[in-house]
Structures are given as C-alpha cells and as structure tokens.
C-alpha cells in the first residue's frame, strides 16, 4: 500500500519514519480483515440491523381536531383566516 496519495488527500506532510509506521499499521489492518474475503455470503440476506425491530407507531390517519376559527380565536391579529404577524424583512 502506498500511503503517499492518502497523505496528500489529508494534507499531511509526514516524515519518512512516520509514513513507514502508518504504512505498517494499515497493512496489518488490511491483513486482519482479509480473512473476511474467504467467507461465503452468497445465500445470506443483508441486514439493516441485527435486532428484530417492529414499527410500533400508530397508523397515520388524518383527523380534524380543531377548527380554524377555534385556532384563531386567541390570535392577537388575523387576516383572511390566517395569523397575522409583524413584518420581519424589508
């Protein structure tokens, strides 16, 4: 593994001994995970989570709980069935 392109992407300028140490660590990490390449995953269904999760939310149904008039009853100012607020931008 040539570490120099990655060093440039991270905008690092490492001394040669640190570059060599980083190279050795990266190689060891890749060697550790290379064992996974031999695992047969052809008939394995991909998981999004290892937990068996079920949606526990209620069904989303539309319901009219309050009328527009009741909502606007306590509004300090209203215009044409909407809240009227002070102008904030010029």
C-alpha positions in Angstrom: 0.0 0.0 0.0 1.4 3.4 -1.0 0.4 5.8 1.7 1.5 9.0 -0.1 -1.8 9.6 -2.0 -3.7 9.3 1.2 -1.2 11.6 2.9 -1.8 14.2 0.2 -5.6 13.9 0.4 -5.4 14.5 4.2 -3.0 17.4 3.5 -0.3 15.8 5.7 3.4 16.0 5.3 4.8 13.1 7.3 8.4 12.3 8.0 9.6 9.1 6.4 9.6 7.1 9.7 6.0 8.1 10.5 5.0 7.3 6.9 6.6 3.8 7.2 4.9 3.2 10.6 1.5 4.3 9.2 2.1 2.0 6.2 2.8 -0.9 8.5 -0.3 -0.3 10.6 -2.5 0.0 7.5 -1.1 -3.3 6.1 -1.7 -5.1 9.4 -5.3 -3.8 9.5 -5.9 -5.0 5.9 -4.4 -8.4 6.7 -6.7 -8.7 9.7 -9.8 -8.1 7.6 -8.6 -10.1 4.6 -9.9 -13.3 6.4 -13.4 -12.0 5.6 -12.8 -12.4 1.9 -13.0 -16.2 2.3 -16.4 -16.2 3.9 -19.2 -17.4 1.6 -22.0 -14.9 1.8 -24.0 -16.0 -1.4 -27.1 -17.1 0.4 -27.0 -14.6 3.2 -29.7 -11.9 3.3 -28.3 -8.5 4.1 -29.4 -7.0 7.4 -30.1 -3.4 8.1 -30.0 -4.1 11.8 -29.2 -7.3 13.8 -32.2 -6.6 16.0 -35.7 -7.8 15.3 -37.4 -4.4 15.2 -41.1 -3.8 14.5 -42.7 -0.5 13.8 -44.6 0.4 17.0 -46.1 3.7 15.7 -49.8 4.1 15.3 -51.3 4.3 11.8 -51.1 7.8 10.4 -54.6 8.9 9.8 -55.9 12.4 9.1 -58.2 13.8 11.7 -59.6 17.3 12.1 -59.1 18.0 15.8 -59.7 21.8 15.9 -61.4 24.2 13.7 -59.6 27.2 12.1 -61.9 29.5 13.9 -61.1 28.0 17.3 -57.4 28.1 16.5 -57.5 31.8 15.5 -59.8 32.8 18.4 -56.9 33.9 20.6 -54.7 35.3 17.9 -53.8 38.9 18.6 -54.2 39.7 14.9 -55.5 37.7 11.9 -56.2 38.4 8.3 -58.3 36.3 5.9 -58.3 33.2 8.1 -54.5 33.3 8.8 -52.3 34.5 11.7 -51.0 38.0 11.0 -47.5 38.7 12.3 -45.3 41.7 12.2 -43.1 42.1 9.1 -39.6 40.9 9.8 -37.8 41.6 6.5 -37.8 44.7 4.4 
